Amino acid sequence: MGQDKKWYAVMGILLVMQLAVAWYFGTQKAGFHYDEYYSYYSSNVTYGLVPTDRAWKDTAEIRSEFMVLPGEGFRFGDVVRMQTYDVHPPLYYLLLHAVCSLTPGVFSKWSAIALNLILFAACWCVLAALATKTVGALRGRRAGQGAAVLACLLYGFNPAVLGGVMMARMYVLLGFWVTLVTWLHVRALGQNRRGWRFYLPVMAAVYAGFLTHYYFAVYMFFLAAAMEGYLLFETVEAKTWKQKWKDCFAYGFAIVGAMAVAVASYPACLGHIFRGYRGTEAMGAFFDVANTAGRFRFFAGLLNEYVFGSMLPVVLLVLLLAALTVWTVSKRRPKGKGNGQPVMQYRVLWVPMAAAAGYFIVVAKTALLTAEEAIRYQLPVYGLLLLFVVEGVFLLASRIQELLGSVKEGGKVSWGMTAVLASLLLAGELGGLWQGRVLFLYEEDVASVAFAKQNHDVPVIYFYNGNLTWMVWDDSLELMQYDRIYFVNMQDVSPIEDRVLQNADRVLVYAARGKHSAQALACAQEAVGEGAALKPVRELLYCDLYEVLGSCNYLQKRLE
């Protein structure tokens, strides 16, 4: 078997193994983040999730809002319309709706997980191609293939990446567009050629990336700035200043043109960015100097724990020592024995590095700080960061060997150093998988869903905050298990007159936390009847669950 065939075989086996690991964690997913519910809801909405004050709602109606009903598949116009009411562009929701349309009448975690597994595999393949192109342009095809193996090894077993696959949101798709547009740039830089084969796919990727998440514009801004800098000051293509300015204009026209077409096809984006609540929040956070240090510490901590297996200080130390060694040895070499212009030589490396660094900084300044869940905002560049570490260690080690003249390029010593560091990172990642650092599984929801199933026929009252009705649907999977639910707006805690509740000897009560919570619980007791007892059952994220027992049932419980 030839070297290329062996490499493809190894990569194929590795991808299958990592997809199997991702599938395993998919089987462990037991609940959803509120934003995941919104992904299903806004992709497949039927009537609209609105609590009905002082009225019973059949939970089949609730479930129908998260699935495609028979005969209502592939309604892409409705999906786009729904997104105009939110703060995100529509591409991911269109894809999720298409997947859900293949299984009408079904609400399942596997719809989103299956979509993300496909996107993960696509991103994985592009990352492998990017590694091959980047290192291959500097150290040859074999070295590029070796870097691809290590980068994809670290990417596919990464707890942060696997957590992103588990989440029914657009961040894996965004990571694919980020990686793809980076590969297109690196390929063009390596070939020193930019024609329609470069501009057309780049414009398509920019268009799709912007319509996936507005953070793509952040990455593209820094990537385009670095690319324009190269085009203007490059020395490897021997062009005149007139030709350089022409190249800059053509490239800028392609990028800005693709963005303009995206805005024209989805004009609601302007309101989302400049007037929507997330846009204004992000702007405020970006210009708030006081939060800078704290935000960087927060995201650096997530990067260390979830991406680098708590090995980030070791990685930075190795890279720093290797860089200092290269600098020291270079200074001692006689003039004329260097490699000429390192900035131009390493353009395939520093252009994407500048884009990833800019993205990380801006997103760290603007993203929502939602504990570990905030890791999703940086997820699109995690594959690139892992690749840069592999490339950095290998290229620095190779450069040291060249300068010392002890081993030829790409020798066993540089690969050994890279493999040792990759092994440390992999050990940290596997330890993270074992310790439960894959997010968005919500395994604790198993018990709450089982409780609701067991008590499906018990009357349920849900006291909701009329100003924050969206909080109700954070518990959608649990609520779907009941037969029906009686919703009450907590702003009106007048007596409830309902025969079902009056005749019940046991009622379950979900009460949103707030200043009216006590009155709401008293109202529930009164609805069941005189002498009804209140018993706390469990705390949820936005509300608390109680059990109200009628006087006879309460005495029976005490006797038991």
Backbone hydrogen bonds, N-H to C=O, Kabsch-Sander energy under -0.5 kcal/mol:
donor,donor_aa,acceptor,acceptor_aa,energy
6,K,2,G,-2.3
7,W,3,Q,-2.4
8,Y,4,D,-2.5
9,A,5,K,-2.2
10,V,6,K,-2.6
11,M,7,W,-2.6
12,G,8,Y,-2.5
13,I,9,A,-2.5
14,L,10,V,-2.5
15,L,11,M,-2.4
16,V,12,G,-2.2
17,M,13,I,-2.3
18,Q,14,L,-2.2
19,L,15,L,-2.5
20,A,16,V,-2.0
21,V,17,M,-2.0
22,A,18,Q,-2.4
23,W,19,L,-2.6
24,Y,20,A,-2.2
25,F,21,V,-2.1
26,G,22,A,-1.8
27,T,23,W,-1.7
28,Q,24,Y,-0.9
29,K,25,F,-0.8
29,K,26,G,-0.7
30,A,441,L,-3.1
31,G,441,L,-1.4
36,E,33,H,-0.8
37,Y,33,H,-1.8
38,Y,34,Y,-2.0
39,S,35,D,-1.8
40,Y,36,E,-1.9
41,Y,37,Y,-3.0
42,S,38,Y,-3.2
43,S,39,S,-1.1
44,N,40,Y,-1.8
45,V,41,Y,-1.3
50,V,48,G,-1.2
53,D,51,P,-0.8
54,R,487,F,-2.2
55,A,52,T,-1.3
55,A,487,F,-0.9
57,K,485,I,-2.8
59,T,483,D,-1.6
61,E,58,D,-1.5
62,I,58,D,-0.9
63,R,59,T,-2.6
64,S,60,A,-1.8
65,E,61,E,-0.7
65,E,62,I,-1.2
66,F,63,R,-1.7
67,M,64,S,-0.9
69,L,67,M,-0.7
72,E,69,L,-2.4
76,F,74,F,-1.3
78,D,75,R,-0.5
79,V,75,R,-1.4
80,V,76,F,-2.2
81,R,77,G,-2.1
82,M,78,D,-2.3
83,Q,79,V,-1.7
84,T,80,V,-1.2
85,Y,81,R,-0.6
85,Y,82,M,-1.2
86,D,83,Q,-1.2
91,L,211,L,-2.2
94,L,90,P,-2.2
95,L,91,L,-2.0
96,L,92,Y,-2.7
97,H,93,Y,-2.5
98,A,94,L,-2.0
99,V,95,L,-2.2
100,C,96,L,-2.8
101,S,97,H,-2.0
102,L,98,A,-0.6
102,L,99,V,-1.2
103,T,100,C,-1.3
105,G,68,V,-3.5
106,V,103,T,-1.3
108,S,106,V,-0.6
111,S,108,S,-1.1
112,A,108,S,-0.6
113,I,109,K,-2.2
114,A,110,W,-2.5
115,L,111,S,-1.6
116,N,112,A,-2.6
117,L,113,I,-2.5
118,I,114,A,-1.9
119,L,115,L,-2.2
120,F,116,N,-2.9
121,A,117,L,-2.3
122,A,118,I,-2.1
123,C,119,L,-2.7
124,W,120,F,-2.7
125,C,121,A,-2.2
126,V,122,A,-2.0
127,L,123,C,-2.5
128,A,124,W,-2.1
129,A,125,C,-2.1
130,L,126,V,-2.6
131,A,127,L,-2.5
132,T,128,A,-2.3
133,K,129,A,-2.4
134,T,130,L,-2.8
135,V,131,A,-2.0
136,G,131,A,-0.6
136,G,132,T,-1.3
137,A,133,K,-1.8
138,L,134,T,-0.7
138,L,135,V,-0.8
139,R,135,V,-3.5
140,G,136,G,-1.6
144,G,140,G,-1.9
145,Q,141,R,-2.3
146,G,142,R,-2.1
147,A,143,A,-2.3
148,A,144,G,-1.9
149,V,145,Q,-1.9
150,L,146,G,-1.9
151,A,147,A,-2.7
152,C,148,A,-2.5
153,L,149,V,-2.0
154,L,150,L,-2.1
155,Y,151,A,-2.1
156,G,152,C,-2.5
157,F,153,L,-1.0
158,N,155,Y,-1.1
160,A,306,Y,-1.2
162,L,158,N,-2.6
163,G,159,P,-2.3
164,G,160,A,-1.8
165,V,161,V,-1.8
166,M,162,L,-1.6
167,M,163,G,-0.9
169,R,167,M,-2.4
174,L,170,M,-2.4
175,G,171,Y,-2.0
176,F,172,V,-1.7
177,W,173,L,-2.0
178,V,174,L,-2.4
179,T,175,G,-2.5
180,L,176,F,-2.7
181,V,177,W,-2.6
182,T,178,V,-1.6
183,W,179,T,-2.4
184,L,180,L,-2.3
185,H,181,V,-1.6
186,V,182,T,-2.6
187,R,183,W,-2.7
188,A,184,L,-1.7
189,L,185,H,-2.5
190,G,186,V,-2.5
191,Q,187,R,-1.7
192,N,188,A,-1.3
193,R,188,A,-1.3
198,F,195,G,-1.7
199,Y,195,G,-2.6
200,L,196,W,-2.0
202,V,198,F,-1.8
203,M,199,Y,-2.7
204,A,200,L,-2.1
205,A,201,P,-2.4
206,V,202,V,-2.7
207,Y,203,M,-2.4
208,A,204,A,-2.5
209,G,205,A,-2.8
210,F,206,V,-2.4
211,L,207,Y,-1.6
212,T,209,G,-1.2
213,H,209,G,-1.9
216,F,213,H,-1.7
217,A,214,Y,-1.1
218,V,214,Y,-0.6
218,V,215,Y,-0.6
219,Y,215,Y,-1.7
220,M,216,F,-2.8
221,F,217,A,-1.9
222,F,218,V,-1.6
223,L,219,Y,-2.4
224,A,220,M,-2.9
225,A,221,F,-2.2
226,A,222,F,-2.2
227,M,223,L,-2.3
228,E,224,A,-2.9
229,G,225,A,-2.0
230,Y,226,A,-2.0
231,L,227,M,-2.7
232,L,228,E,-2.0
233,F,229,G,-1.9
234,E,230,Y,-1.7
244,K,240,T,-2.4
245,W,241,W,-2.6
246,K,242,K,-1.9
247,D,243,Q,-2.3
248,C,244,K,-2.5
249,F,245,W,-2.3
250,A,246,K,-2.4
251,Y,247,D,-2.6
252,G,248,C,-2.7
253,F,249,F,-2.8
254,A,250,A,-1.9
255,I,251,Y,-2.2
256,V,252,G,-2.7
257,G,253,F,-2.2
258,A,254,A,-2.1
259,M,255,I,-2.2
260,A,256,V,-2.7
261,V,257,G,-2.4
262,A,258,A,-2.0
263,V,259,M,-2.5
264,A,260,A,-2.6
265,S,261,V,-2.1
266,Y,262,A,-1.1
269,C,266,Y,-2.0
270,L,267,P,-1.5
271,G,267,P,-0.6
272,H,268,A,-2.0
273,I,269,C,-2.5
274,F,270,L,-2.4
275,R,271,G,-2.1
276,G,271,G,-2.1
279,G,272,H,-0.7
280,T,276,G,-2.5
281,E,277,Y,-2.1
282,A,278,R,-2.5
283,M,279,G,-2.3
284,G,280,T,-2.3
285,A,281,E,-2.4
286,F,282,A,-2.4
287,F,283,M,-1.9
288,D,285,A,-0.7
289,V,287,F,-1.0
291,N,288,D,-0.9
292,T,289,V,-1.5
295,R,291,N,-2.4
296,F,292,T,-2.4
297,R,293,A,-2.3
298,F,294,G,-2.1
299,F,295,R,-2.5
300,A,296,F,-2.4
301,G,297,R,-2.0
302,L,298,F,-1.9
303,L,299,F,-2.4
304,N,300,A,-2.4
305,E,301,G,-2.5
306,Y,302,L,-2.7
307,V,302,L,-0.7
307,V,303,L,-1.2
308,F,303,L,-1.9
310,S,304,N,-3.7
311,M,304,N,-0.5
311,M,308,F,-1.9
315,V,311,M,-2.4
316,L,312,L,-2.7
317,L,313,P,-2.1
318,V,314,V,-2.5
319,L,315,V,-2.4
320,L,316,L,-2.4
321,L,317,L,-2.7
322,A,318,V,-2.4
323,A,319,L,-2.4
324,L,320,L,-2.5
325,T,321,L,-2.1
326,V,322,A,-2.3
327,W,323,A,-2.4
328,T,324,L,-2.7
329,V,325,T,-2.7
330,S,326,V,-2.4
331,K,327,W,-1.7
332,R,328,T,-1.0
332,R,329,V,-0.5
333,R,329,V,-0.8
333,R,330,S,-0.7
337,K,334,P,-1.2
341,Q,339,N,-0.6
345,Q,341,Q,-2.3
346,Y,342,P,-2.5
347,R,344,M,-1.3
349,L,346,Y,-1.6
350,W,346,Y,-2.3
351,V,347,R,-1.6
353,M,349,L,-1.7
354,A,350,W,-2.3
355,A,351,V,-1.5
356,A,352,P,-2.5
357,A,353,M,-2.5
358,G,354,A,-2.3
359,Y,355,A,-2.4
360,F,356,A,-2.5
361,I,357,A,-2.3
362,V,358,G,-2.4
363,V,359,Y,-2.7
364,A,360,F,-2.1
365,K,361,I,-1.4
366,T,362,V,-1.3
367,A,363,V,-2.8
370,T,368,L,-1.3
373,E,370,T,-1.3
374,A,371,A,-1.8
375,I,372,E,-2.0
376,R,373,E,-1.5
377,Y,374,A,-1.4
378,Q,374,A,-0.5
378,Q,375,I,-0.8
379,L,375,I,-0.8
381,V,378,Q,-1.8
382,Y,379,L,-1.6
383,G,379,L,-0.6
385,L,381,V,-2.4
386,L,382,Y,-2.3
387,L,383,G,-2.1
388,F,384,L,-2.8
389,V,385,L,-1.8
390,V,386,L,-2.0
391,E,387,L,-2.9
392,G,388,F,-3.0
393,V,389,V,-2.5
394,F,390,V,-2.2
395,L,391,E,-3.0
396,L,392,G,-2.3
397,A,393,V,-2.4
398,S,394,F,-2.6
399,R,395,L,-2.3
400,I,396,L,-2.2
401,Q,397,A,-2.0
402,E,398,S,-2.2
403,L,399,R,-2.5
404,L,400,I,-2.3
405,G,401,Q,-1.7
406,S,401,Q,-1.0
407,V,401,Q,-0.6
411,G,408,K,-1.1
415,W,411,G,-1.7
416,G,412,K,-2.5
417,M,413,V,-2.4
418,T,414,S,-2.1
419,A,415,W,-2.8
420,V,416,G,-2.2
421,L,417,M,-1.9
422,A,418,T,-2.5
423,S,419,A,-2.3
424,L,420,V,-1.9
425,L,421,L,-2.3
426,L,422,A,-2.7
427,A,423,S,-2.5
428,G,424,L,-2.1
429,E,425,L,-2.4
430,L,426,L,-2.9
431,G,427,A,-2.3
432,G,428,G,-2.0
433,L,429,E,-2.3
434,W,430,L,-2.2
435,Q,431,G,-2.1
436,G,433,L,-1.0
437,R,432,G,-2.6
439,L,437,R,-0.8
445,D,442,Y,-1.9
446,V,443,E,-1.6
447,A,444,E,-0.6
448,S,444,E,-0.7
449,V,445,D,-2.6
450,A,446,V,-2.1
451,F,447,A,-2.3
452,A,448,S,-2.0
453,K,449,V,-2.4
454,Q,450,A,-2.4
455,N,451,F,-1.6
456,H,453,K,-1.4
458,V,455,N,-1.7
461,I,508,L,-2.7
462,Y,486,Y,-2.8
463,F,461,I,-0.5
463,F,510,Y,-3.3
464,Y,462,Y,-0.7
464,Y,488,V,-2.3
466,G,464,Y,-0.7
468,L,465,N,-1.4
471,M,468,L,-1.6
472,V,469,T,-1.5
473,W,470,W,-0.8
474,D,471,M,-1.3
475,D,472,V,-1.5
476,S,473,W,-1.4
479,L,475,D,-2.6
480,M,476,S,-2.4
481,Q,478,E,-1.3
482,Y,479,L,-1.3
483,D,456,H,-2.6
485,I,57,K,-2.2
486,Y,460,V,-3.2
487,F,55,A,-1.9
487,F,485,I,-0.7
488,V,462,Y,-2.6
490,M,464,Y,-3.0
492,D,489,N,-2.1
497,E,495,P,-0.5
498,D,496,I,-0.7
502,Q,498,D,-2.4
503,N,499,R,-2.1
504,A,501,L,-0.8
507,V,548,V,-2.6
508,L,459,P,-2.5
509,V,546,Y,-2.8
510,Y,461,I,-3.0
511,A,509,V,-0.6
511,A,544,D,-2.6
512,A,463,F,-2.3
512,A,510,Y,-0.5
513,R,542,Y,-1.6
517,S,514,G,-1.5
520,A,516,H,-2.2
521,L,517,S,-2.2
522,A,518,A,-2.2
523,C,519,Q,-2.2
524,A,520,A,-2.0
525,Q,521,L,-2.2
526,E,522,A,-2.3
527,A,523,C,-2.0
528,V,524,A,-1.6
529,G,525,Q,-1.9
532,A,529,G,-1.7
533,A,549,L,-2.6
535,K,547,E,-2.4
537,V,545,L,-3.0
538,R,545,L,-1.5
540,L,543,C,-2.7
544,D,511,A,-2.0
545,L,538,R,-3.3
546,Y,509,V,-2.9
547,E,535,K,-3.2
548,V,507,V,-3.5
549,L,533,A,-2.6
549,L,547,E,-0.5
550,G,505,D,-2.7
554,Y,550,G,-2.9
555,L,551,S,-2.0
556,Q,552,C,-2.1
557,K,553,N,-2.3
558,R,554,Y,-2.2
559,L,555,L,-2.2
560,E,556,Q,-1.8
